[in-house]
Amino acid sequence: MTEPSEPASSASAAKAEPTSSRPPLHSVLPPLLLGTATFNHQYVPDPHSMPYRDIVARALSLGVNGFDTSPYYGPSETLLGNALEALMHPEASDSNPSPVPLQRSSFFLVTKAGRIASSEFDYSPSWVRYSILRSLQRLHTPYLDLVYMHDVEFVSRAEVLAAVRELRRLRDEEGIIRYVGISGFPVGVLCELAEMVRAETGEPLDAVLSYGHFTVQNRRLGLPWVEDGEGGEGAREGSPLARLKNAGVDVMLNASMLGMGLLTSKGIPADAQTPSASGGETGETPSPVAQWHPSPPELRRACKKLAELAAAAGERLESVAIRWSLAEWARIGAVAGFGVDVPAPGAGSRKVGATVCGVSSVAELEETVAEWRGALQSLGHAGESIDETYGLARQEKVLHLVRKVLWPALGSWLDYVWESPKPGYMNARRESERGSVPDDGVVAAYEQARQKTR
């Protein structure tokens, strides 16, 4: 990556490399990224009060040097940007009189564009450019390593194509983006759009981000590669991963290992109005997730049963779900041709499927990284000693628990997915409003800085 020669707030201090010299994404993308959707009111009552700076600093110290955010995630971009800015420009103290600044080239920064609110989208080129410039400002960076068009199933194919073209223009002409991708929920739509982009432009997408489709409850992204899944070699030809590979996608990333909160010990209340969700007489903190999560009550109850079964086996459901998804996607993502490079014991490198993990505390982060290292060891990729609590024996226990206990308990809810968007959805941003950007100084500041460097 290019090292900025001016402060990160400068619009063009360091541009991405020309397309011809840019290495393939799989050779530079970290295998584990910290997702900051949790730095958001949808997950916590007050994101500004959570230890976001400690989480970011600890992630880097643990070797997690990729960060995934979005302007749709409330204050997430601003909080992440402030945390990284503090590390890139640290203040001296009595205990640390000469702090070492974090270098922009030492971490990988991912954001998204196009989704404004729950039911509001703008994929017009002018809005996409404005959104990217605003993200640069919020994240205190002169360039973005990877940008997705966010939740592509909510807009037309033509809008997605126009937005991808604009991202590539920003990459090639303005040098503020390095790689381009799409994200969304229905894997069939992701496949169709990846195929369309390649057919229409002659260039495949660098990355596709899928969320909630490679979990203990919903394995659809990985079928039929998932062990004990149906189908064989013939069935793979029409599978999502085969279609995406045929569309030339370089890297496929998996996110939301816990189904956006479904696969946790606490779970999601089946009724968002019950005391457990609204506080009531129990005195519990209201659950923001219960209000917006798209899962039906019956699925929430089925996942709550999984938590009870995991507890009976001496496990927390979230720990089991994280370990299964991390290890199995690392394996299947690589086998299906989407692996990213990781150092191997000795010399050289091996490939694993890349994952985005979301946490809301340092403890959750440390547990996830410990499970990740154990997952790598189970694949023979670990180059360092790990806590045996997370070693091979745990991998075998988790696989047995998932296959023989949790999957049978789900019954018809195994691999169930909800509709996205829901029937009757309409874009709240009227067509006449699309492409209209606010006069808030973002574009003007960028253009002024750009002129200075010409």
C-alpha positions in Angstrom: 0.0 0.0 0.0 1.1 3.6 -0.6 2.3 5.5 2.3 0.8 9.0 2.7 3.3 11.9 2.5 0.9 14.4 4.2 -1.5 14.2 7.1 -4.3 11.7 6.6 -6.9 14.5 6.4 -5.4 15.7 3.1 -7.6 14.6 0.2 -4.9 13.4 -2.1 -1.9 12.9 0.1 -1.5 9.3 -1.0 -3.3 7.8 -3.9 -4.0 4.2 -4.7 -1.7 2.5 -7.2 -2.5 2.5 -10.9 -4.7 -0.5 -11.9 -1.8 -2.0 -13.9 0.5 -2.1 -10.8 -2.1 -3.1 -8.2 -1.6 -6.6 -6.8 -4.6 -8.9 -6.7 -6.8 -8.4 -3.6 -6.2 -11.9 -2.3 -2.5 -11.1 -1.9 -3.1 -8.1 0.3 -6.4 -8.6 2.1 -6.1 -9.6 5.8 -7.8 -12.9 6.5 -9.6 -11.6 9.6 -11.1 -8.1 9.7 -12.8 -6.2 12.5 -16.3 -5.2 11.5 -17.5 -2.1 13.2 -21.3 -2.4 12.5 -21.4 -2.8 16.3 -20.2 0.8 16.7 -23.9 1.6 16.1 -27.2 2.3 17.8 -28.6 -0.8 16.2 -26.5 -3.0 18.5 -25.7 -0.8 21.6 -27.7 2.0 23.2 -24.8 4.4 23.2 -21.9 3.6 20.8 -20.0 6.6 22.0 -19.8 5.0 25.4 -18.4 1.7 24.3 -14.6 1.2 24.4 -14.2 1.6 20.7 -10.7 3.0 21.0 -9.5 0.2 23.2 -11.1 -2.3 20.8 -9.3 -0.9 17.7 -6.0 -0.6 19.5 -6.2 -4.1 20.9 -7.2 -5.5 17.5 -4.0 -4.1 16.0 -1.9 -5.4 18.8 -3.4 -8.9 18.2 -2.6 -8.7 14.5 -6.1 -7.9 13.2 -5.2 -5.0 10.9 -8.3 -4.9 8.7 -11.4 -2.8 9.5 -14.8 -2.8 7.9 -17.3 0.0 8.3 -20.1 1.9 6.5 -21.8 5.3 6.6 -25.0 3.4 7.2 -23.7 2.2 10.6 -24.6 5.3 12.5 -21.4 6.9 14.0 -19.3 3.9 13.1 -17.1 5.6 10.5 -16.5 8.6 12.8 -15.7 6.4 15.8 -13.4 4.1 13.9 -11.7 7.1 12.2 -11.1 8.9 15.5 -9.6 5.7 17.0 -7.2 5.2 14.1 -6.4 9.0 14.0 -5.4 8.9 17.7 -3.0 6.0 16.9 -1.6 7.6 13.8 -1.0 10.9 15.6 -0.4 9.8 19.3 0.2 12.4 22.0 3.3 12.0 24.1 2.9 11.4 27.8 5.1 11.0 30.9 4.8 7.2 30.6 5.3 7.2 26.8 7.4 10.3 25.8 8.1 9.1 22.3 5.1 7.2 21.0 5.4 5.4 17.7 2.7 6.5 15.2 0.6 3.9 13.4 1.4 4.0 9.7 -1.5 4.1 7.3 0.2 1.4 5.2 0.0 -1.0 8.1 -3.8 -1.4 8.1 -6.5 -2.2 5.5 -9.6 0.0 5.5 -12.9 -1.0 4.0 -16.2 1.0 3.8 -19.4 1.0 1.8 -21.6 3.4 -0.2 -25.1 3.7 -1.4 -27.2 2.9 1.7 -28.3 6.0 3.5 -31.0 4.7 5.9 -33.1 1.6 6.5 -35.2 2.2 3.4 -33.2 4.9 1.6 -30.7 4.2 -1.1 -28.8 6.4 -3.6 -26.5 4.7 -6.1 -26.2 7.7 -8.4 -22.6 8.5 -9.4 -22.7 11.9 -7.7 -23.9 10.5 -4.4 -21.4 7.7 -4.5 -18.6 10.2 -5.0 -19.9 12.4 -2.2 -20.2 9.4 0.1 -16.6 8.3 -0.6 -15.3 11.8 0.0 -17.2 12.0 3.2 -15.8 8.6 4.3 -12.3 9.8 3.6 -12.9 12.8 5.9 -14.5 10.8 8.7 -11.8 8.1 8.6 -8.9 10.5 8.4 -7.4 8.8 5.4 -6.4 9.9 1.8 -7.5 6.6 0.3 -9.7 3.5 0.9 -8.4 0.1 0.3 -11.8 -1.5 -0.6 -15.3 -0.1 -1.1 -18.5 -2.1 -1.5 -21.8 -0.9 -2.9 -23.9 -1.6 0.2 -26.9 -4.0 0.2 -27.3 -4.2 -3.6 -30.5 -6.2 -3.5 -32.5 -3.0 -2.7 -31.8 -1.2 -6.1 -32.0 -2.0 -9.8 -29.3 -3.8 -11.8 -28.7 -0.6 -13.8 -28.1 1.4 -10.6 -25.6 -1.2 -9.3 -23.7 -1.1 -12.6 -23.6 2.7 -12.7 -22.3 2.8 -9.1 -19.6 0.2 -9.7 -18.5 2.2 -12.8 -18.2 5.3 -10.6 -16.2 3.5 -7.9 -13.8 2.3 -10.7 -13.6 5.8 -12.0 -12.6 7.1 -8.5 -10.1 4.3 -8.5 -8.5 5.0 -11.9 -8.9 8.7 -12.3 -8.8 10.1 -8.8 -6.8 7.4 -7.1 -8.8 7.3 -3.8 -10.0 3.7 -4.0 -7.9 0.6 -4.5 -10.5 -2.3 -4.9 -14.2 -2.5 -5.7 -16.9 -4.9 -4.6 -20.5 -5.4 -3.6 -22.3 -6.6 -0.5 -25.7 -7.9 0.3 -27.9 -10.6 1.9 -29.4 -12.9 -0.8 -26.6 -14.9 -2.3 -28.5 -15.5 -5.5 -28.6 -11.7 -6.1 -24.9 -11.4 -5.3 -24.2 -14.0 -8.0 -26.5 -12.4 -10.6 -24.9 -9.0 -10.1 -21.3 -10.3 -10.1 -22.1 -12.1 -13.4 -23.7 -8.9 -14.8 -20.8 -6.6 -13.9 -18.3 -8.9 -15.6 -20.5 -9.3 -18.7 -21.2 -5.6 -19.0 -17.8 -4.2 -18.2 -15.4 -7.0 -19.0 -13.8 -6.7 -15.6 -14.8 -8.9 -12.6 -15.4 -7.6 -9.1 -12.5 -7.7 -6.7 -14.7 -8.7 -3.7 -18.1 -9.8 -2.7 -19.2 -9.6 1.0 -21.9 -12.0 2.1 -23.4 -11.8 5.6 -25.5 -14.2 7.6 -25.3 -17.0 5.0 -22.4 -19.1 6.5 -23.5 -19.6 10.1 -24.4 -22.6 12.2 -28.1 -21.8 11.4 -27.7 -20.9 7.7 -25.1 -22.6 5.6 -26.3 -21.7 2.2 -23.3 -19.8 1.0 -21.1 -22.9 1.5 -23.4 -25.7 0.3 -22.6 -28.3 -0.9 -19.0 -27.9 0.3 -20.2 -27.9 4.0 -19.6 -31.3 5.4 -22.8 -33.3 5.8 -24.4 -30.9 3.3 -26.3 -32.3 0.4 -24.9 -32.7 -3.1 -21.5 -33.6 -4.6 -19.3 -32.5 -7.5 -22.3 -32.1 -9.9 -24.2 -29.9 -7.5 -21.3 -27.6 -7.1 -21.6 -26.3 -10.6 -24.6 -24.3 -9.9 -23.8 -23.4 -6.3 -23.3 -19.8 -5.2 -19.5 -20.2 -4.8 -19.1 -21.8 -8.2 -21.1 -19.0 -9.9 -19.1 -16.3 -8.2 -15.9 -18.0 -9.1 -17.0 -18.3 -12.7 -17.9 -14.6 -12.6 -14.2 -13.9 -11.8 -14.6 -12.6 -8.2 -11.3 -12.7 -6.6 -12.2 -12.7 -2.9 -15.4 -13.8 -1.2 -15.8 -12.6 2.4 -18.0 -14.0 5.1 -19.6 -11.8 7.8 -22.1 -12.0 10.6 -21.1 -15.3 12.0 -23.7 -14.9 14.8 -26.6 -14.1 12.5 -26.7 -10.5 13.7 -27.3 -11.7 17.3 -29.4 -14.8 16.7 -26.7 -17.2 17.7 -25.9 -16.0 21.2 -26.6 -17.2 24.7 -28.9 -14.3 25.2 -30.5 -14.6 21.8 -33.1 -12.2 20.5 -36.5 -12.0 22.2 -39.2 -13.5 20.1 -41.4 -10.5 20.9 -39.7 -7.2 20.8 -42.3 -5.8 23.2 -41.8 -8.4 26.0 -40.1 -7.3 29.3 -36.8 -8.9 28.2 -36.7 -6.6 25.2 -38.2 -3.5 26.6 -36.8 -3.5 30.1 -40.2 -3.8 31.9 -40.2 -5.1 35.4 -37.1 -7.2 34.9 -34.9 -4.0 34.8 -33.0 -5.4 31.8 -31.6 -3.0 29.3 -33.8 -2.7 26.2 -32.5 -4.7 23.2 -32.0 -2.5 20.1 -31.5 -5.6 18.0 -35.0 -7.0 18.9 -36.6 -4.0 17.3 -35.1 -4.3 13.8 -33.9 -7.8 13.4 -35.7 -9.4 10.4 -36.0 -12.9 11.8 -39.4 -14.4 12.6 -40.3 -15.2 16.2 -40.2 -19.0 15.5 -36.6 -18.8 14.3 -35.6 -16.8 17.3 -37.1 -19.5 19.6 -35.3 -22.2 17.6 -31.9 -20.4 18.1 -32.7 -20.0 21.8 -33.0 -23.7 22.0 -29.6 -24.0 20.4 -28.2 -21.9 23.3 -29.7 -24.3 25.8 -28.2 -27.3 24.0 -24.8 -25.7 23.8 -24.9 -24.8 27.5 -25.7 -28.5 28.3 -22.5 -29.4 26.5 -20.6 -26.9 28.6 -20.4 -24.3 25.8 -21.6 -20.8 25.0 -23.5 -20.8 21.7 -21.7 -17.7 20.5 -18.3 -19.4 21.1 -19.4 -22.5 19.2 -20.9 -20.4 16.3 -17.8 -18.3 15.9 -15.4 -21.3 16.0 -17.5 -23.2 13.5 -17.8 -20.3 11.0 -14.2 -19.2 11.3 -12.8 -22.7 10.8 -15.2 -23.9 8.2 -15.1 -20.8 6.1 -11.3 -20.7 6.3 -11.4 -24.2 4.8 -14.2 -23.9 2.3 -13.4 -20.4 1.1 -9.9 -21.6 0.2 -11.2 -24.9 -1.4 -13.7 -22.9 -3.5 -11.0 -20.6 -4.8 -11.5 -17.5 -2.7 -8.7 -17.8 -0.3 -6.4 -15.0 0.8 -2.8 -15.5 1.6 -1.6 -16.2 5.2 1.9 -17.0 6.4 2.4 -20.8 6.7 4.7 -22.5 9.2 8.2 -22.4 7.7 8.4 -20.5 4.4 5.7 -19.5 1.9 2.0 -18.9 2.5 -1.3 -20.8 2.4 -4.8 -19.7 1.6 -7.9 -19.3 3.9 -11.3 -17.9 3.5 -11.5 -14.3 4.9 -14.0 -13.4 7.6 -15.3 -10.1 9.1 -16.0 -10.3 12.8 -18.0 -7.9 14.9 -17.4 -7.3 18.6 -18.6 -4.8 21.2 -15.9 -5.4 23.8 -12.2 -6.1 24.1 -13.0 -9.5 25.8 -15.2 -10.5 22.8 -12.3 -9.5 20.4 -9.8 -11.5 22.4 -12.0 -14.6 22.4 -12.6 -14.3 18.6 -8.9 -14.0 17.9 -8.2 -17.0 20.1 -10.8 -19.0 18.2 -9.3 -17.8 14.9 -5.8 -19.0 15.9 -7.2 -22.3 16.9 -9.1 -22.6 13.6 -5.8 -21.9 11.7 -4.1 -24.6 13.8 -6.8 -27.1 12.9 -6.1 -26.4 9.3 -2.3 -26.8 9.8 -1.7 -23.1 9.2 -0.8 -21.9 12.6 2.8 -20.7 12.8 2.7 -19.9 16.5 1.8 -21.8 19.7 -1.8 -21.2 20.9 -3.7 -21.8 24.1 -4.6 -25.5 24.0 -8.1 -24.5 25.2 -8.7 -23.5 21.5 -6.7 -26.3 19.9 -7.5 -29.4 17.9 -9.6 -31.1 20.6 -11.9 -28.1 20.7 -12.3 -28.1 16.9 -13.4 -31.7 17.0 -15.8 -31.0 19.8 -17.4 -28.0 18.0 -17.8 -29.9 14.8 -19.5 -32.8 16.6 -21.8 -30.6 18.6 -22.8 -28.6 15.5 -23.4 -31.6 13.2 -24.9 -34.1 15.6 -26.8 -31.8 18.0 -27.4 -28.3 16.8 -28.3 -29.0 13.1 -30.8 -31.8 14.0 -32.4 -29.6 16.6 -33.0 -26.8 14.1 -35.1 -29.1 11.9 -36.8 -27.0 9.2 -35.1 -23.9 10.4 -31.7 -25.1 9.2 -30.7 -23.0 6.2 -33.8 -20.8 6.6 -33.5 -17.3 5.2 -35.8 -14.3 5.4 -36.7 -12.2 2.4 -34.5 -9.1 1.7 -36.0 -6.7 0.8 -39.4 -7.6 2.2 -42.5 -7.6 0.0 -43.7 -4.1 -0.7 -40.4 -2.4 -0.2 -40.0 1.0 -1.9 -36.9 3.2 -1.9 -37.7 6.1 0.5 -35.4 8.4 -1.6 -37.4 9.6 -4.4 -35.9 9.4 -7.9 -35.9 13.2 -8.2 -33.7 13.4 -5.0 -31.1 10.9 -6.1 -27.8 12.5 -7.0 -28.5 15.6 -4.9 -25.6 16.0 -2.4 -25.6 18.3 0.6 -23.6 21.5 0.5 -21.7 20.7 3.7 -18.2 21.5 2.6 -17.1 17.9 2.0 -16.7 18.1 -1.8 -15.3 21.7 -1.6 -12.7 20.7 0.9 -11.6 17.8 -1.2 -11.4 19.8 -4.4 -9.4 22.5 -2.7 -6.9 20.0 -1.4 -6.7 18.4 -4.7 -5.9 21.6 -6.5 -3.0 22.2 -4.1 -1.3 19.0 -5.1 -1.6 19.5 -8.8 
